[in-house]
Amino acid sequence: MDKNTWGLRFSRINDASEEIEDLLSLNIGDEPKTRTLFIQIYEEYEADKGIPSGAEYLIELLDETDSIIDDIAVTREEAIEIASRLGHAIN
């Protein structure tokens, strides 16, 4: 990702190789905007459910150095839905 921006990264947990594969990284902008978006996603997809059955994807909150601040475990279907909605959320 570009330096000095916060963002989100979509990753897939590969059970066979026990590795995490990066799928998509998005530069969102400054810390407050990115944290707000991440919290909205968290509240909608994770807050009352815990880790969903079949969760094999992660949405990671990244700081300006690409360090993972927090993450959410979601299913494939949830990851696709969230990614498709992000275009409207970050504009």
CORCORTA-V377030 format. One record per residue. SS is DSSP state (alpha for helix, beta for strand, coil for the rest). OMEGA is omega as a letter, one per 30 degrees, with the letter a starting at -180 (999 if undefined). D_FIRST is the distance of its C-alpha to the first C-alpha in whole Angstrom. Layout:
# CORCORTA-V377030
ss=SS omega=OMEGA d_first=D_FIRST
ss=SS omega=OMEGA d_first=D_FIRST
This chain:
# CORCORTA-V377030
ss=coil omega=l d_first=0
ss=coil omega=l d_first=4
ss=coil omega=l d_first=6
ss=coil omega=l d_first=9
ss=coil omega=l d_first=8
ss=beta omega=a d_first=9
ss=beta omega=l d_first=8
ss=beta omega=l d_first=10
ss=beta omega=l d_first=9
ss=beta omega=a d_first=13
ss=beta omega=l d_first=14
ss=beta omega=l d_first=18
ss=beta omega=l d_first=20
ss=beta omega=a d_first=22
ss=coil omega=a d_first=26
ss=coil omega=a d_first=27
ss=coil omega=a d_first=25
ss=coil omega=l d_first=24
ss=beta omega=l d_first=20
ss=beta omega=a d_first=17
ss=beta omega=l d_first=16
ss=beta omega=a d_first=12
ss=beta omega=a d_first=13
ss=beta omega=l d_first=10
ss=beta omega=a d_first=7
ss=beta omega=l d_first=7
ss=beta omega=a d_first=6
ss=beta omega=a d_first=10
ss=beta omega=a d_first=11
ss=coil omega=a d_first=13
ss=alpha omega=a d_first=14
ss=alpha omega=a d_first=17
ss=alpha omega=a d_first=16
ss=alpha omega=l d_first=14
ss=alpha omega=l d_first=16
ss=alpha omega=l d_first=19
ss=alpha omega=l d_first=17
ss=alpha omega=l d_first=17
ss=alpha omega=l d_first=20
ss=alpha omega=l d_first=22
ss=alpha omega=a d_first=20
ss=alpha omega=a d_first=22
ss=alpha omega=a d_first=25
ss=alpha omega=a d_first=25
ss=alpha omega=a d_first=25
ss=coil omega=a d_first=25
ss=coil omega=a d_first=27
ss=coil omega=a d_first=31
ss=coil omega=a d_first=30
ss=coil omega=l d_first=29
ss=coil omega=a d_first=27
ss=coil omega=l d_first=28
ss=coil omega=a d_first=30
ss=coil omega=l d_first=28
ss=coil omega=l d_first=25
ss=coil omega=l d_first=23
ss=beta omega=l d_first=19
ss=beta omega=l d_first=17
ss=beta omega=a d_first=15
ss=beta omega=l d_first=13
ss=beta omega=a d_first=12
ss=beta omega=l d_first=9
ss=coil omega=a d_first=10
ss=coil omega=l d_first=8
ss=coil omega=a d_first=9
ss=coil omega=l d_first=7
ss=coil omega=l d_first=11
ss=beta omega=l d_first=13
ss=beta omega=a d_first=15
ss=beta omega=l d_first=17
ss=beta omega=l d_first=17
ss=beta omega=l d_first=19
ss=beta omega=a d_first=21
ss=beta omega=l d_first=22
ss=coil omega=l d_first=24
ss=alpha omega=a d_first=23
ss=alpha omega=l d_first=25
ss=alpha omega=l d_first=23
ss=alpha omega=l d_first=19
ss=alpha omega=l d_first=20
ss=alpha omega=a d_first=22
ss=alpha omega=a d_first=19
ss=alpha omega=a d_first=17
ss=alpha omega=a d_first=20
ss=alpha omega=a d_first=20
ss=alpha omega=l d_first=17
ss=alpha omega=l d_first=17
ss=alpha omega=a d_first=20
ss=alpha omega=a d_first=19
ss=coil omega=l d_first=16
ss=coil omega=999 d_first=18
